[in-house]
């Protein structure tokens, strides 16, 4: 059964596809966990990121850097995975993040006012939301 896509994002080593119902698929070089499947395996064909397949995490957009990926849900929550050195995932100075991990923007900004993330863009070794 063909999957209807709503969004595609590409990095130099991997790609992320978002279906019209918000499911996320990734493929390419899995090094550093940039595919979000809980390991560093590479995939030649799109594979569903199962941890992002729930009603609570319907993804609306993604962006890919060289070794990392950021996705944003319809609820305004961002998740990062892949190489997190020097804070490039917004999770502190971490190494490989193999599974999508929520980026806690309010605590990083020391803000008690909640806000929703509406978009993101990745650079080669950074991102902005």
C-alpha positions in Angstrom: 0.0 0.0 0.0 1.5 3.3 -1.0 2.1 5.9 1.7 1.0 9.5 1.0 3.8 11.9 2.0 3.4 15.4 3.3 7.1 16.3 3.9 10.6 15.2 3.0 13.8 16.4 4.6 17.4 15.4 3.6 20.8 15.6 5.2 24.0 14.6 3.5 23.8 11.1 4.8 20.1 10.4 5.5 16.5 11.4 4.7 13.3 11.7 6.7 9.8 11.3 5.3 6.6 12.3 7.1 3.3 10.7 6.0 0.1 12.6 5.7 -1.0 11.1 9.0 2.2 12.1 10.8 4.2 8.9 10.8 7.9 9.4 10.4 10.2 7.2 8.3 14.0 7.5 7.9 16.6 5.8 5.8 20.3 6.2 4.9 23.4 6.1 7.1 22.4 5.2 10.7 25.6 6.3 12.3 25.3 8.2 15.7 21.6 7.3 15.7 20.6 9.9 13.2 17.8 7.6 11.9 16.1 7.4 15.4 15.6 3.6 15.4 17.4 3.0 18.7 20.6 1.8 17.0 23.3 2.8 14.5 22.2 0.5 11.7 21.8 1.9 8.2 18.7 1.3 6.1 18.5 1.4 2.3 14.7 1.8 2.4 12.4 4.0 4.5 11.7 2.5 8.0 9.1 3.7 10.4 10.4 5.3 13.6 8.2 3.4 15.9 8.8 5.5 19.0 7.2 8.5 17.2 4.1 6.5 16.1 1.5 7.5 18.6 -1.4 9.9 18.9 0.7 11.9 21.3 3.5 12.5 18.8 2.0 13.2 15.4 4.9 14.8 13.5 4.3 17.7 11.2 7.9 18.6 10.1 11.5 17.5 10.3 14.9 18.8 9.5 18.2 17.0 9.0 21.7 18.1 9.7 24.9 16.2 8.9 24.6 13.8 11.8 21.4 14.7 13.5 17.6 15.1 13.1 15.0 17.3 14.7 11.2 16.6 14.4 8.3 18.8 15.5 4.9 17.5 16.5 1.5 19.0 15.9 1.5 19.8 19.7 4.6 22.0 19.3 7.0 19.5 20.9 10.5 19.0 19.4 12.5 15.7 19.5 16.1 15.4 18.6 18.3 12.3 17.8 21.7 11.6 16.3 25.0 13.2 17.3 24.5 15.6 20.2 28.0 16.8 20.8 28.4 20.5 21.9 24.6 20.8 22.3 23.6 20.5 18.7 20.4 18.6 19.7 19.5 21.0 22.5 20.0 18.2 25.0 23.3 19.3 26.5 26.8 18.0 25.4 25.9 14.4 24.8 27.2 11.8 22.3 25.0 9.6 20.2 21.3 9.9 20.9 19.8 6.7 19.4 16.1 7.4 20.1 14.0 10.5 19.6 14.4 12.6 22.8 12.2 15.5 23.8 14.0 18.9 23.7 13.0 20.8 26.8 13.1 24.4 25.5 11.4 26.1 28.5 13.9 24.7 31.0 16.8 25.6 28.7 15.6 29.2 28.5 14.8 29.2 32.2 11.2 30.2 31.3 8.1 29.2 33.2 5.9 30.4 30.3 5.1 27.4 28.1 5.2 27.9 24.3 4.8 25.8 21.3 7.5 25.2 18.7 6.2 25.9 15.2 9.3 25.1 13.1 12.9 24.1 13.0 15.9 24.3 10.7 19.1 22.3 10.9 22.5 23.4 9.8 25.4 21.0 9.2 26.2 20.9 13.0 23.4 22.9 14.6 19.7 23.7 14.6 17.3 26.5 15.4 13.7 26.3 16.5 
